[in-house]
């Protein structure tokens, strides 16, 4: 049986993705870093430097010279993978292999695997076909769901309520987790770099594909951008037309919650001061210097209180009124404390209403 007869169409492969023992991306390291299929591992047959080398040879010598040199490099890489990451794979192993277009790189790996006896399949059209599918899906799939949008000023506990909703069995779409960012100028996570826009969209598509359109989906009232990641227009439009639930938490508890979530800035005051400088365009140098003085004196409660009153709350009021049409009619959930018990009780009450 030829390798090409073992190709599988993208839609079919994704429908049965969990049935493959391993999803193998044989593109280069940089291609893999930008985006990949969910759960894929990277086993490149040409590294970034090798691809550049072969490309130069193709232009300066000839396509034949490039193919001959490339074949030797690919053969070396396949042999190395067989001795390392594929060495312990059993006889019945069933991998899915793909490259950029489902062409030479994945075909070479699939050929060797098939000759060994593994039940390999090659993704037809490669990553490019997968990417087209994701883009098309994100233009339409978000409209299939009914969203309940969690609103509330910064520090009111929207993310915490979302976490508790998931724990009690409700459906959620955690955009900030998918984007690895809390959505504000101070929202970057110290231990989690943001994904590329393509990878964010892949994560979002994958999350949506596991949701039931017959049940509500709880989501936060995000802006168009979450850090450097942009929320697809179809999803944002659907969210902005949905029913809203407003969280109300007293300011002292909001300060406590924010200090807990942004503890890393208290440990790195220099980094916090640098981030605050980004707000000078909105509030002026004098105001930012006053905030930075509170950082230097470690007056954390006072700093958070000032940031809420002078920056975050006014920005939130303008944004929510402009962007979320039903925010004015939102059902209000008032929490008199910000501990886990209070959020779990609120989550159970909301989930019970499904």
Buried (B, 14 or more C-beta within 10 A) or exposed (E): EEBEEBBBEBEEBBEEBEEBBBBBBBBBEEBBBEBBBBEBEBBBBBBBEBBEBBEEBBEEEEEEEBBEBBEEBBEEBBEEBBEEBBEEBEEEBEBBBBBBBBEBBBBBBBBBBBEEEBBBBBBBBBBBBBBEBBEEBBEEBBEEBEBBBBBBBBBBBBBBBBBBBBBBEBBBBBBBBBBBBBBBBBBBBEEEEBBBBBBBBBBBBBBBBEBEEEEBBBBBBBEEEBBBBBBBEBBBEBBBEBBBBBBBBBBEBBBBBBBEBBEEBEEEBEBBBEBBBEBEEEBEEEBBEBBBEBBEEEEBEEBBBBBBEBBBBEBBEEBBEEBBEEBEEBEEBEBEEBEEEBBBEBBBEBBEEE
